[in-house]
Amino acid sequence: MPLDATQGGGGGGDGRPARNVLGGPLAPCSYKPVTGFFRDGCCRTGPDDHGSHTVCAVMTAEFLAYSRAAGNDLSTPLPHYGFPGLKPGDRWCLCAPRWQEALAAGRAPRVVLAATELGALAWCRLEDLRAHAID
């Protein structure tokens, strides 16, 4: 359940520019591999993004193993979907609830605050994101 669903960041086609959790413009997360709910390299969200793909995370072997065990295998390529599979060091827009679950399990990957969309704060505390920030 979201912490406060009123904190969404916009930028999902509603005409407002997306903002990051620090209040600035949303920076891109990754173009290689291309990420984001909209597959535009940014962790923007919108009404159709029920998973809230808003946390720009840097993959680790530990997190990828955790995610696989939790039912979301991010490391196996799925060529028919254009998904190359992720490896440690790749940046990827994670679902904010999954990042929060990983945090509770002690497996949360590092995050890029400038590329983490404001909507992540509906699920994650800024203090926790800051504690795992690389920027």
PyRosetta script that sets phi, psi and omega in degrees:
from pyrosetta import init, pose_from_sequence

init()
pose = pose_from_sequence("MPLDATQGGGGGGDGRPARNVLGGPLAPCSYKPVTGFFRDGCCRTGPDDHGSHTVCAVMTAEFLAYSRAAGNDLSTPLPHYGFPGLKPGDRWCLCAPRWQEALAAGRAPRVVLAATELGALAWCRLEDLRAHAID")
pose.set_psi(1, 134.9)
pose.set_omega(1, -179.4)
pose.set_phi(2, -62.1)
pose.set_psi(2, 150.9)
pose.set_omega(2, 175.5)
pose.set_phi(3, -67.4)
pose.set_psi(3, -45.7)
pose.set_omega(3, -179.3)
pose.set_phi(4, -159.6)
pose.set_psi(4, 99.6)
pose.set_omega(4, -174.8)
pose.set_phi(5, -66.0)
pose.set_psi(5, -9.1)
pose.set_omega(5, 179.5)
pose.set_phi(6, -80.5)
pose.set_psi(6, -3.7)
pose.set_omega(6, -175.2)
pose.set_phi(7, -94.6)
pose.set_psi(7, 14.4)
pose.set_omega(7, -178.5)
pose.set_phi(8, -55.4)
pose.set_psi(8, 152.3)
pose.set_omega(8, -172.1)
pose.set_phi(9, -98.0)
pose.set_psi(9, -7.6)
pose.set_omega(9, -178.6)
pose.set_phi(10, 71.6)
pose.set_psi(10, -165.3)
pose.set_omega(10, 179.3)
pose.set_phi(11, 82.9)
pose.set_psi(11, 7.8)
pose.set_omega(11, -179.7)
pose.set_phi(12, -100.5)
pose.set_psi(12, 41.9)
pose.set_omega(12, 179.0)
pose.set_phi(13, 92.5)
pose.set_psi(13, 8.6)
pose.set_omega(13, -178.5)
pose.set_phi(14, -94.7)
pose.set_psi(14, 7.7)
pose.set_omega(14, 177.4)
pose.set_phi(15, 91.6)
pose.set_psi(15, -15.1)
pose.set_omega(15, 179.0)
pose.set_phi(16, -91.8)
pose.set_psi(16, 140.6)
pose.set_omega(16, 176.1)
pose.set_phi(17, -69.1)
pose.set_psi(17, 142.3)
pose.set_omega(17, 178.7)
pose.set_phi(18, -69.6)
pose.set_psi(18, 144.7)
pose.set_omega(18, -179.7)
pose.set_phi(19, -119.2)
pose.set_psi(19, 152.0)
pose.set_omega(19, 176.9)
pose.set_phi(20, -92.4)
pose.set_psi(20, 175.0)
pose.set_omega(20, -176.9)
pose.set_phi(21, -65.9)
pose.set_psi(21, -13.7)
pose.set_omega(21, 177.1)
pose.set_phi(22, -92.6)
pose.set_psi(22, -3.7)
pose.set_omega(22, 178.6)
pose.set_phi(23, 95.2)
pose.set_psi(23, -4.9)
pose.set_omega(23, -179.9)
pose.set_phi(24, -92.4)
pose.set_psi(24, -178.9)
pose.set_omega(24, 177.6)
pose.set_phi(25, -63.8)
pose.set_psi(25, 144.4)
pose.set_omega(25, -179.3)
pose.set_phi(26, -72.2)
pose.set_psi(26, 122.3)
pose.set_omega(26, 177.0)
pose.set_phi(27, -83.9)
pose.set_psi(27, 155.4)
pose.set_omega(27, 174.7)
pose.set_phi(28, -63.8)
pose.set_psi(28, 151.6)
pose.set_omega(28, 177.5)
pose.set_phi(29, -96.7)
pose.set_psi(29, -55.0)
pose.set_omega(29, -179.0)
pose.set_phi(30, -162.2)
pose.set_psi(30, 135.9)
pose.set_omega(30, 171.9)
pose.set_phi(31, -105.6)
pose.set_psi(31, -13.7)
pose.set_omega(31, 178.9)
pose.set_phi(32, -141.8)
pose.set_psi(32, 95.0)
pose.set_omega(32, 2.2)
pose.set_phi(33, -76.6)
pose.set_psi(33, 153.7)
pose.set_omega(33, 179.1)
pose.set_phi(34, -70.7)
pose.set_psi(34, 131.9)
pose.set_omega(34, -174.1)
pose.set_phi(35, -125.7)
pose.set_psi(35, -177.5)
pose.set_omega(35, 176.8)
pose.set_phi(36, 100.2)
pose.set_psi(36, 149.1)
pose.set_omega(36, 177.6)
pose.set_phi(37, -55.9)
pose.set_psi(37, -36.8)
pose.set_omega(37, 179.8)
pose.set_phi(38, -91.4)
pose.set_psi(38, 2.6)
pose.set_omega(38, -178.1)
pose.set_phi(39, 50.2)
pose.set_psi(39, 50.8)
pose.set_omega(39, 177.9)
pose.set_phi(40, -121.7)
pose.set_psi(40, 10.3)
pose.set_omega(40, 178.9)
pose.set_phi(41, 88.1)
pose.set_psi(41, -6.1)
pose.set_omega(41, -177.0)
pose.set_phi(42, -118.3)
pose.set_psi(42, 152.0)
pose.set_omega(42, -179.1)
pose.set_phi(43, -89.6)
pose.set_psi(43, 50.5)
pose.set_omega(43, 177.3)
pose.set_phi(44, -79.5)
pose.set_psi(44, 156.0)
pose.set_omega(44, 177.2)
pose.set_phi(45, -128.4)
pose.set_psi(45, 169.8)
pose.set_omega(45, 178.8)
pose.set_phi(46, -162.5)
pose.set_psi(46, -179.7)
pose.set_omega(46, -175.4)
pose.set_phi(47, -58.6)
pose.set_psi(47, -29.0)
pose.set_omega(47, -178.8)
pose.set_phi(48, -86.0)
pose.set_psi(48, -6.6)
pose.set_omega(48, -178.8)
pose.set_phi(49, -89.2)
pose.set_psi(49, 82.1)
pose.set_omega(49, -176.7)
pose.set_phi(50, -71.3)
pose.set_psi(50, -17.3)
pose.set_omega(50, 178.7)
pose.set_phi(51, -90.3)
pose.set_psi(51, -8.4)
pose.set_omega(51, -178.0)
pose.set_phi(52, 54.7)
pose.set_psi(52, 66.2)
pose.set_omega(52, -179.9)
pose.set_phi(53, -75.9)
pose.set_psi(53, 72.1)
pose.set_omega(53, -168.0)
pose.set_phi(54, -119.3)
pose.set_psi(54, -9.4)
pose.set_omega(54, -177.0)
pose.set_phi(55, -99.3)
pose.set_psi(55, 117.1)
pose.set_omega(55, 175.9)
pose.set_phi(56, -82.7)
pose.set_psi(56, 108.7)
pose.set_omega(56, -174.7)
pose.set_phi(57, -117.0)
pose.set_psi(57, 149.4)
pose.set_omega(57, 176.2)
pose.set_phi(58, -98.9)
pose.set_psi(58, 115.6)
pose.set_omega(58, -174.9)
pose.set_phi(59, -63.7)
pose.set_psi(59, 143.2)
pose.set_omega(59, 173.2)
pose.set_phi(60, -127.3)
pose.set_psi(60, 157.8)
pose.set_omega(60, 176.9)
pose.set_phi(61, -59.8)
pose.set_psi(61, -39.2)
pose.set_omega(61, -179.6)
pose.set_phi(62, -61.9)
pose.set_psi(62, -46.5)
pose.set_omega(62, -179.7)
pose.set_phi(63, -67.9)
pose.set_psi(63, -42.0)
pose.set_omega(63, 180.0)
pose.set_phi(64, -60.1)
pose.set_psi(64, -39.6)
pose.set_omega(64, 176.6)
pose.set_phi(65, -66.4)
pose.set_psi(65, -42.2)
pose.set_omega(65, 177.9)
pose.set_phi(66, -60.6)
pose.set_psi(66, -47.6)
pose.set_omega(66, -178.3)
pose.set_phi(67, -62.5)
pose.set_psi(67, -41.9)
pose.set_omega(67, 177.7)
pose.set_phi(68, -59.9)
pose.set_psi(68, -46.4)
pose.set_omega(68, -179.4)
pose.set_phi(69, -65.2)
pose.set_psi(69, -27.0)
pose.set_omega(69, 179.4)
pose.set_phi(70, -86.7)
pose.set_psi(70, 2.4)
pose.set_omega(70, 175.3)
pose.set_phi(71, 100.3)
pose.set_psi(71, 7.3)
pose.set_omega(71, 178.7)
pose.set_phi(72, -127.4)
pose.set_psi(72, 88.9)
pose.set_omega(72, -178.3)
pose.set_phi(73, -77.1)
pose.set_psi(73, 104.7)
pose.set_omega(73, -179.8)
pose.set_phi(74, -95.5)
pose.set_psi(74, -5.3)
pose.set_omega(74, -175.2)
pose.set_phi(75, -98.4)
pose.set_psi(75, -17.6)
pose.set_omega(75, 179.8)
pose.set_phi(76, -85.5)
pose.set_psi(76, 124.7)
pose.set_omega(76, 178.0)
pose.set_phi(77, -62.9)
pose.set_psi(77, 143.0)
pose.set_omega(77, 173.8)
pose.set_phi(78, -127.5)
pose.set_psi(78, 79.9)
pose.set_omega(78, -174.0)
pose.set_phi(79, -57.0)
pose.set_psi(79, -34.4)
pose.set_omega(79, -179.3)
pose.set_phi(80, -66.9)
pose.set_psi(80, -15.1)
pose.set_omega(80, 173.5)
pose.set_phi(81, -106.5)
pose.set_psi(81, 3.2)
pose.set_omega(81, -178.3)
pose.set_phi(82, 71.8)
pose.set_psi(82, 23.5)
pose.set_omega(82, -178.1)
pose.set_phi(83, -102.6)
pose.set_psi(83, 117.9)
pose.set_omega(83, -175.2)
pose.set_phi(84, -79.2)
pose.set_psi(84, -9.8)
pose.set_omega(84, -171.4)
pose.set_phi(85, 82.4)
pose.set_psi(85, 141.5)
pose.set_omega(85, -176.4)
pose.set_phi(86, -100.5)
pose.set_psi(86, 153.1)
pose.set_omega(86, 177.2)
pose.set_phi(87, -132.8)
pose.set_psi(87, 162.2)
pose.set_omega(87, 178.9)
pose.set_phi(88, -53.0)
pose.set_psi(88, 136.6)
pose.set_omega(88, -178.4)
pose.set_phi(89, 98.6)
pose.set_psi(89, -22.7)
pose.set_omega(89, 177.2)
pose.set_phi(90, -67.9)
pose.set_psi(90, 146.1)
pose.set_omega(90, 173.1)
pose.set_phi(91, -99.0)
pose.set_psi(91, 142.2)
pose.set_omega(91, -176.0)
pose.set_phi(92, -151.6)
pose.set_psi(92, 143.7)
pose.set_omega(92, 176.7)
pose.set_phi(93, -80.5)
pose.set_psi(93, 103.1)
pose.set_omega(93, 179.2)
pose.set_phi(94, -86.3)
pose.set_psi(94, 153.3)
pose.set_omega(94, 170.1)
pose.set_phi(95, -66.6)
pose.set_psi(95, 130.5)
pose.set_omega(95, -179.1)
pose.set_phi(96, -57.2)
pose.set_psi(96, -41.1)
pose.set_omega(96, 177.7)
pose.set_phi(97, -62.7)
pose.set_psi(97, -34.9)
pose.set_omega(97, 178.6)
pose.set_phi(98, -67.7)
pose.set_psi(98, -40.5)
pose.set_omega(98, 177.2)
pose.set_phi(99, -61.6)
pose.set_psi(99, -41.6)
pose.set_omega(99, -179.6)
pose.set_phi(100, -64.2)
pose.set_psi(100, -40.7)
pose.set_omega(100, 176.3)
pose.set_phi(101, -61.4)
pose.set_psi(101, -44.1)
pose.set_omega(101, 179.5)
pose.set_phi(102, -63.3)
pose.set_psi(102, -37.7)
pose.set_omega(102, 177.0)
pose.set_phi(103, -60.6)
pose.set_psi(103, -47.3)
pose.set_omega(103, -179.3)
pose.set_phi(104, -62.5)
pose.set_psi(104, -29.3)
pose.set_omega(104, -179.9)
pose.set_phi(105, -89.1)
pose.set_psi(105, 0.3)
pose.set_omega(105, -178.9)
pose.set_phi(106, 74.4)
pose.set_psi(106, 24.3)
pose.set_omega(106, -176.8)
pose.set_phi(107, -124.8)
pose.set_psi(107, 15.7)
pose.set_omega(107, -176.6)
pose.set_phi(108, -65.5)
pose.set_psi(108, 132.8)
pose.set_omega(108, 175.7)
pose.set_phi(109, -78.2)
pose.set_psi(109, 165.8)
pose.set_omega(109, 175.8)
pose.set_phi(110, -65.7)
pose.set_psi(110, 156.6)
pose.set_omega(110, -179.0)
pose.set_phi(111, -127.4)
pose.set_psi(111, 156.9)
pose.set_omega(111, 174.9)
pose.set_phi(112, -106.7)
pose.set_psi(112, 102.8)
pose.set_omega(112, -174.4)
pose.set_phi(113, -60.7)
pose.set_psi(113, -41.2)
pose.set_omega(113, -178.1)
pose.set_phi(114, -64.1)
pose.set_psi(114, -20.7)
pose.set_omega(114, -179.2)
pose.set_phi(115, -110.3)
pose.set_psi(115, 7.2)
pose.set_omega(115, 177.4)
pose.set_phi(116, -97.8)
pose.set_psi(116, 120.2)
pose.set_omega(116, -172.3)
pose.set_phi(117, -72.6)
pose.set_psi(117, 146.6)
pose.set_omega(117, -176.7)
pose.set_phi(118, -52.1)
pose.set_psi(118, -31.5)
pose.set_omega(118, 179.9)
pose.set_phi(119, -61.2)
pose.set_psi(119, -20.2)
pose.set_omega(119, 177.7)
pose.set_phi(120, -60.2)
pose.set_psi(120, -25.6)
pose.set_omega(120, -177.9)
pose.set_phi(121, -69.7)
pose.set_psi(121, -9.6)
pose.set_omega(121, 173.2)
pose.set_phi(122, -72.0)
pose.set_psi(122, -20.3)
pose.set_omega(122, -177.4)
pose.set_phi(123, -118.9)
pose.set_psi(123, -27.8)
pose.set_omega(123, -171.4)
pose.set_phi(124, -124.3)
pose.set_psi(124, 145.7)
pose.set_omega(124, 175.9)
pose.set_phi(125, -82.7)
pose.set_psi(125, 139.1)
pose.set_omega(125, 178.9)
pose.set_phi(126, -57.5)
pose.set_psi(126, -37.9)
pose.set_omega(126, 179.8)
pose.set_phi(127, -60.5)
pose.set_psi(127, -38.7)
pose.set_omega(127, 179.2)
pose.set_phi(128, -69.4)
pose.set_psi(128, -42.1)
pose.set_omega(128, 178.3)
pose.set_phi(129, -62.9)
pose.set_psi(129, -44.0)
pose.set_omega(129, 178.9)
pose.set_phi(130, -60.3)
pose.set_psi(130, -38.9)
pose.set_omega(130, -179.0)
pose.set_phi(131, -66.8)
pose.set_psi(131, -19.5)
pose.set_omega(131, 179.9)
pose.set_phi(132, -111.9)
pose.set_psi(132, 13.7)
pose.set_omega(132, -175.4)
pose.set_phi(133, -77.3)
pose.set_psi(133, 146.3)
pose.set_omega(133, 172.0)
pose.set_phi(134, -102.3)
pose.set_psi(134, -7.5)
pose.set_omega(134, -179.2)
pose.set_phi(135, -121.3)
pose.dump_pdb("model.pdb")
